[in-house]
Each structure stands twice: as structure tokens, then as C-alpha cells.
Amino acid sequence: MKAIIEKSGETTAGSATPARSVRWALASLSLSVLMPSLDTSIANAGLPTLAAAFSASFQDVQWIVLAYLLAITTLIVSVGRLGDILGRRRLLLVGIALFTVASLLCGVAPSLWLLIAARAGQGLGAAIMMALAVALVGETVPKANTGSAMGLLGTMSAIGTTLGPSLGGLLIAGLGWRTIFFVNIPLGLLGFLLAQRHLPVDRPEARRGRAGFDNAGTLLLALTLASYALAMTIGHGQFGLLNAILLLAAAFGVALFVFVERRAASPLIRLALFRDPLVGASLAMSALVSTVMMATLVVGPFYLSRALGLKAALVGLVLSVGPLVAALTGVPAGRIVDRLGAQRMTIAGLVGIAGGCVVLSMAPGSCGIAGYLFPMIIITASYAQFQAANNTALMSNIGRDQRGVISGVLSLSRNLGLITGASVMGAVFAIASATTDITTARPEAVAMGMRITFAVAAILIVVAIAIATGSRTLAARRSQLGDAERGRTATARS
């Protein structure tokens, strides 16, 4: 973290934050990323215990995870825009407080459905923290060090994801399931105090737009995203009539949302932003890459246990390598972005992910654990590089009044990619394995399913590379046309 601020001088670019406070401000933003990531994975470790504690079915306790993810997915753009209007520091403090109180309520919940309701409250707080932490980087860190800061936040996200299952298992075994939620309370209090003391105070202009919140667009987008998320998650792997209806409702909601936003006096999302090829490309690439990364979480456990015959403990250890690599490479990746440029390193990260997917799609089962780990290390290290570069490229070119909403949209694109990956890539894996029950499939079938799934993943990343290069070319052409137009105007005036 020291390297991020060593060039910042007395104040950070675009804010009045003293350089000595930047480190603590980044610590508060890091906690704001760590806690939601931790709670995305820590609850999964407790599902069997929670099913027994509440005498509930596995389908019922799955809503403990689903309620949290749905709240984040449906609200993350809206809270980002609200931060642009009311002030990002102020709303972040509300989000941290809400997340902490909801964690307490989760820990003392006397029934399953009250726990699920408290998890939805946690999801709202998590949406605020995830949307605004990235947006506040621009007000806390000099622009020349944005890549390093984005890499740090990526590292904290990876640490939270990695730590969740193991920490959850230890807490449940030693102190009971309620402690997996109580652990957020000291972290939340620390994050709140650091944010209150060290984040830059909101500028007065952020408060003057308070009346401009787009209620109709917010409600419509939330319903649309909820429809899509439910279409991709209910049914437990079976796509039925209800899934199709929800998917059609989501498609209709997108069209209606665009119609409403074009006529709104103060739209939730300025659709003109998506005319910028770099913005649209960044969001599309983020969704595609997240879809592929979810495939590693869906396919990996079955391949390691069924095809390679590993015991559960060793499967968990192997699966933790990927997030660990992402955690270790996040900050160095950000520094490389600062030195070599965001757009160039975005493509480099995508090429690395594609290469790893190709190796996985061709690796014979005789290579064993090494044949899985080597390409997975390449994929996760390249993913850390892509995340730092893509986030930096997008947030560096967005006006201050739209940073919150664009940060929310960026997080949304990742969440939608994860949800789509869990459903679509899971279906590809099941179909490629030629079985109706993957838990009883033959090792050879599972291995074939893994290879075909990652061949499809490689194709998706090739599409992302095409988007990256195409948007870069289009942006360069627009810049040249703009320079030519300004030259003609100057000549005419003279």
C-alpha cells in the first residue's frame, strides 16, 4: 500500500486528502471489498449445518446464499447512482453500518426465514460497499497510481473469497454457525471508523442533485435484474417454463428500461455513456470473463473428485490455489498497469486466460493435479491482471458525477457473468459429460465434460479479445476524426 501513495505528494489528485491519510483511506476501502467477498463464500460452508439447525431442506437453505446475491445484483447500480447524488462517503458509511447490523441480526436469527431476510439486508449493505469502494478510489488515490489501488482491491476480494470457506468451517466447528455472521461485526466497526475519519468529505455539488434520483428507472431495473437472476438460479439446474417466463420478462424489462431512460429528466444511467466504445467493451468483457471464472468453480470440484479421485480435503486445498494466486498477483498486476497502460494489459490478461483455458481443454487426465493446477494458475494470475487493467481503463475515463453508477454497473456485469456462468457453463458441463447426474458420472465422462467446457470458455475469451481490439480501434478512429474536426474548425476561424 505504501507504493501506491509514495508519489502522491501532499495531496491526492482531485481531492484534499493529505497523503498521510491515503493509506488509511485505502484500508477502509479494502475492508469494504473484503467483507462482501468474505460473506459471498463463508455462508456456503455453513449450509449443511444450517439445514440441520433449522430442520430445513437443502433447497430452502440455499436461499441464505441466493437472497444475498439477489440483493446485490438487483440494487448495485441504483446505490451507485444514489452515491453520485447524495455523496459517496456518506452512503458508504450507511452501507457499512447496514451490513454490520444485518450481520448481527443474522447471528441472532431464531428462524430460517428471518435469517434469509437479514441476509437480504446484508446484501443491500454489500451492494453499497462494492459499488462505492471502486468509485472512491478516484477521490483517494492519484490517477497515476489508480492501477495499483485497483489491484489492491482485487487482492482483497480474492482474499475474502479464499478465506470464506476455510474460516467458515473453523468457526462452525469451534464456536457454532452463528459466529460466521458475528465475525463481521468487529470488521464492520473498524471499517466504519476508518472510513469516517480518513475518506475525503463529499463535495457540496454532490448534494445539490438530490432531487434527481430516477425512481421509475431504479424500480424497473431492479425488477429486470431480479427476473434474470431468478431465471438463472431457480430450478436447480433444470430450465423449465418458469425460467423461460422470467427470462422473457427480463428481456422485456431491458427494452422498457431503455425506453424510460431515454425520456427521463435525470436518468439512472446515461445511455449516452454506452456510445463510448471503451465503456461498452469494458462491461462486456467483464461479464464474459466472470462467466468463464465461474466455470472454474463449477467444474473444478467435480473434475478433481470424480475424474482425479481426490479426497474432499485435497479438493479444497487444490481449489484454494486459484484465489490465492489472484490475491498474490493483484497488487503487482496493478503496478504493471500503471507502468504499461491499461488497454494493453487488458488484452494481455485476456490472452493469458484464453491460453489457460486452451491448455485445460487439451490436458489429458494422466497429467493429474499438475495438469489442472498449471493452467489454473495461468488463468487466475491473468484474471488479476485483467481486473486491474479493465477497472482502471473504465474508471479513469468517467466523469466524477458518474463514477458511482458506472462502478455499480461494472460490479453488476461481474455478478451477471457469475450467475450466467453458474447456470450456462454448468449446463454445458453436464451436457458434455453425457449424464443426468454428474455426481455419479464415470471419471472419463467428467474429464471429457471438463475439456469441452473449457474449450467453450476459450471461445468466450476469444470473443472478449475481439471486443477489446475492436473497441480500441474504434476509439482511435473517433479520436482521429475528432482531431481532424477540431483542426478544420481552427482553420475556418483563422
N, C-alpha and C positions, 0 to 999 in steps of 0.2 A: 504493500500500500504506500510505503514511503516513496517508491519510484514514481508513483502517479502524481505526487504533488511536488516533487523536488524542483520542477521547472516553473512552478506556478507563481513565484514571486510573492508579493504582499497580498494580492487578492486573486481570486479565480476569475476567468474571463466571463464577463456578463453578469457578475454578481458582486456583492460586497462582502463575501465570505472571506475572512482572514485565512491565509494559508495554513496557519497552525490549527484551524478548526476543520480543514478539509478532511483530515484523516478520521476524525470522529464522525463527521457527516457521512463519509463513506461507510463507516462501521454501522451507522444506523440504517443506511440503505441496504447494506449486506444482510443485516438481520431481517429486514423487510422482505428480502428474497428468500432467505434461508427458511423462515418459519412456514410460509405456504408450501414450499417444496418438501419440507420435512413431513407436514401433515398430509400431503398427497400420498405418501408411501407408508407412513407409520401406521395408519389405520388398517392397511391391508394385513399387517402381521397379526392384528387382533380379531379378525373376522371369525375364525373358529371359536375362540374364547367367548366372543360376544354372542355368537349363536347359542352357545351353551348357557351363558349367563341369563339370557332373556328367553330361553326355550323357543327360539325362532328358527325358521328355515334359512338356508344359505341365501335363497333369493331375497328374503326380507332384509337380512343384514347387509346385503350388497348395497342397499340404499344409503348406508352410512358413508360409503365412498361416492356413490352416484350423486347424492344431494350436494355434497361438497363441490364436485366437478361441475354439476349443472349450474350452481350459483355463480361460480367463477366464469363459466362460459357465457352465460346469458347477461351478466352485468358488467364485464370488464371494460367494454367500450364506453358504456354510459358513465361509469365512475371516472374514467379517464377524462371525458368531456367535462364532467362536474368539477374535476380538479382544475381544468383550464379556466373555468368560470369563477369558482369560489376561492381558489388558491390551493396549490398542490400541497404545500406544507401542512396547512390546516386540515385538509381532507385526509392526508396520510396519517396524521395523529389520530383522527377519528377512526380510521381503518385499523390501526394498531390496537387502539382501545377496544374496538368491537371484537376483533379477533381474540384478544386476551380474555375478555368477559365471556365470549362464546365458548372458549376452551374450558373455562371454569364450569359453565353450565353443562358442557359435555361430560365432564368428570363427575358431576353430582347427579346426572340424569337418572331418574328412577325407572324409566321405561324406555323401550326401544324407540318409539316414535318421538318422544321428547328428545332423545339423543340425536335422531335424524334431523329434527327441527333445529337443534343447536348447531349441528354440522352445517346446515344451510347458512346459519348466521356466521359461522366460521368462514364459509365460502365467500360471503359478501366482504368480510374484512380482508380475506386473502386477495380478492379481486382488486380492492383498493390498493393494497400494498404492491401487488405485482404490476398494476398499471402505472402507478406513480413513481415507483423506485427508479425505473429506467428513465422516465421523463425528467426526474430531478437531477440526474447526472449532469445535464447541460447547464444547470444553475449552480453546480457544486464544483465541477472539475474544469480546468482549462480545456479548450477544444483540442489542442494538440495531444492531450492525454486521454481523450474520450475512449479510444480503443482499449487502453489498459483498464479503465474503470469498467467498461462493458465486460471485459474478460474476467475481472474480479467478481462481478455479479453472476456471470455464468458459472464461475467456480463455486460460489455459494449455493447456487441452485443445484449443481451436481452433488455437492457435499450433502445437502438436505435429502436428495433422492437416495444417495448411497447409504446415509446414516439411518434413514427411517426404518427399514425392516429389521436391522440388527438391534438398534436401540429399542424398538418396539418389543421385540422378542425378549430382551433382557428385562425391561420394565415389567412386562406382563408376568414373566416367570418369577421375578423377585418381589414385586410390590402390588401386582394386580392390574387389570386392564384400565382402571380409571387414571393411572399415572401417565398413560401415553398422551392424555389430554392435559393433565396438570403440569407436565414438563414445559408447556408453552407459556405458563404464567410468568416465571422469572425472566424468560427471554423477551416476552412482550413488554414487561415493565422496563427492562433495560433498553429495549429498542425505542420505547416511548420517550424515556428521559433523554437519550442521545439525540433523537430527532427534534425534540422540543428545544434543546439547548444549542444544537450545532447546525441544523439546517437553515439555509437563508430564509429570512422573513419574506412572506408573499408580497409582491409589489402591489401598490394601490390599484393599478389598471386591471389586475385580475379580478377585483371585487366589483368593478363597475359594470361588468357584463352579467350580473347575477340574474337579471330577468330574461336572459336569452336562452335558457335551457329548453331543449326541444322535447317536450313531454310525449307528444304523439310518436315521434321517431324513436324515442327511448323505449316506449312500451312495445311498439311494433317490432323493433329489433330484438328485444328480449324474448318475445313470443316466437319469433322466427328461429332464433338460435336454440331455444328450448325444444322446438319441434324437431330441428335437425339432430340435436344431441340425443333426444329420446329415440328418434328413428334409428340412430346408430348403436344404441346401447340396450334397448329393451328386447326381449325375445331370447336372450342368452344364446346368441349365435344363429338363431333361426329368423330369416327375413320373411315376415308374414304380411297379411293385409294391413294390419295396424301400422307396421313400419312403413309400408308404401304410402298410406294416407298421410302419415306425419311428414314423410319426405316431400310429397306433393304440396302439403301445407307450407313447408319451409320454402320451397321454390316460389310459391305464390307470394309468401311474405317478403322475399327478396325483391320481387318485382314491385310490390306495393310500397316497400320501404324506399326504393329508388324514386318512385312517383312522388311520395310525400316529401322526401328530402329536397327534390328539385323545386318545390314550391314553398318550403319552409323559410320564414324570415331569418331564423337563426338555427340552421340545421345541426343535428348531432354530429354528422360527418360531412365535411365539404366535399362533395363528389368530384369537384374540380381537381382535388389533390390526386385522384387516381388517373388523371390525364398525364401526370408526370410518369414517364416510363420507369424511372428508378423506384418510385413508391410502389406501383403495382407489382413490379418484378420482385421487390424485396418481400412483399407479403405472400406472393405466390410461391416463391422459393422456400420461405419459412414453413408454409403448410406442407409442401412436398417433402421437405427434409424431415419434418416431425412425423409424417406418415411412415417414412422409412425407419426412423429411430424407434417408433412404437413396434415395428415388426421385429426388431431385435429383442424386445421384451416379451412379445407374444410367442415367437418361435423358439428363442433360446432355451427356456426351461424344458420344453418337450424334446428338443434335439439332444440336449445334454443328458436327460434322464432316460429317454426311450431309445435313442439311436446309439449313444455312447455308453449307456448303462451306469451313469454316475449316481452315487447316493445323494440324498437330499442336501446334506451339509456341504458336500463338494459342489453341487449345483449352485447353491447360494454363494459360495466363495468365488466360483468362476464368474457368475453374473455380476458380482460386485466389482470386477476388474474394470469393466467399461466405464461406469460412473466415476471410479477412482481415477482413471486416465483423464477423463474430462475435467475433473477437479484439479489435477496437477498441471494440466496444459492450458487452463483458462487464462490465467494472468500472462504467461509467456505469449500466448496467441494474441492477446490484446496489444502487447508491446510490438509484436511483428506488424500488426495492423497500423499502428501509429507510424512505424518506420516506412513500410512499403505501400501503404494505401489500402483503403477498404475494398474498393471494387476488385482490384487484382487478387486480394487474399480471399474474397468471397468465392471467386472461381476456383482458386487453389483448394479451398476447403471442399467444394463440391466434387472436384476431380478426385480428391482423396477418398471421399465417401463412396463414389462410384467404383473406384478401384477396389476398395474393401469388399463391396457387395459382389463384384465380379469374382473375386477370389473365393468368397463364401459359396457362390453358386457353382464353382468348379471343384471345390475341395473334396477329395474322397474321404470316406469315413475312416480309412486306415490312418489318416493323419492324427486322429484322436483329438485331445484337448488343444494341442498346439495348432492344429488346423482350424480350430474355431477361434482361439484367442488371438492369434496373429492378425487376421483380417479385422477382428472386432476392435483391437487396439488402434488400427489404422482408421477405422470408421469413427470411433469416439474422439480421437485426437483431431481428426479433420472436422468433426462436428463442432468441437470447441472453437476451432479456427473460423468456421463458417458463422457461428453465432456471434462472435465478437465483431467480425467484419461486417456482417449484414446489419446488425443493430447499429453499428457506428455509421455506416453509409446512410441508413434511413434517418436516424435521429439528428445527424449533422446538417441535413438539408431541409429540416422542417422549422417553420416559424415558431416562436415561443408560444403563441396563443393556441397552437395545435399540438404541442408536444404530448400533452396528457392523452388526448383522444387517439393519436397515432401510436403512442406506446401501448394503449389499450388494444387497438386493432392488431398490432404486432403480436401481443400476447394471445389475442383471440385466434390469430392464424395458426399459432403453435398448438393451442388447445384443440381447434378443429382438426388439425392434422393428427394429433394424438388420438382423438375419438375416431376419426376415419381409419387410421391405421389399425386400431384395435379391432374394428369391425371388418373392414375390407381386406386388409392383409391377413387377418385371422381366417377369413373365408377362403382366400387364395391358398393358404397353408393347408386347410382342411381338404379342399378340392384336390390340390396337388398330391396330398397323401393318400387319396382314393379311399377314404374311410369316413364313416359317420361318427365314430367315436375315437378321437385322437389319443385318448388315454390308454386304449388297448391296441393301437396300431402296431404293426410289425416294425422293427428298427429300420429295415430297408425302406419302407414306405415313408417313415418320418424323415429319413435322410433325403429322400427324393423330394419330399414336400419342402424341406428347408432350401434345397438348391433352387427349385423353381421359384419359391417366394423371393429369394434374394436376386434372382435374375429379373423378376418384375421390379424389385426395388431399384436395381441398377438402371433399368429403363426410366423409372421416375426421376432419378437423379440426372440422367442424360437430358431429360426434358427441362429440369431446373437449370442445367448448364446452358442449354439453348436459350432459355429465358434471360439468363444473366448476360450472355454475349449479345443477344438481340437488343435488350434494353440499353446496354452500354453504347451500341452502335447508334440506336435511335436518339439517345440523349446527346451524343456527339454531333449528329446531324442537326438536331434542333439548335444546339449551341452555335454551330457554324452559320445556320440560317439567321439566328438572332444577331450574330456579329455582323453579317452582311447587311441586314436590315438597318442596324444602327449606323453602319458606315454610309449607306445611301442617304439616311436621314441627315447625318452630319454634313454630307456633301451638298445636299439640297439647301440646307440652312446657310452654308457658306457662300 
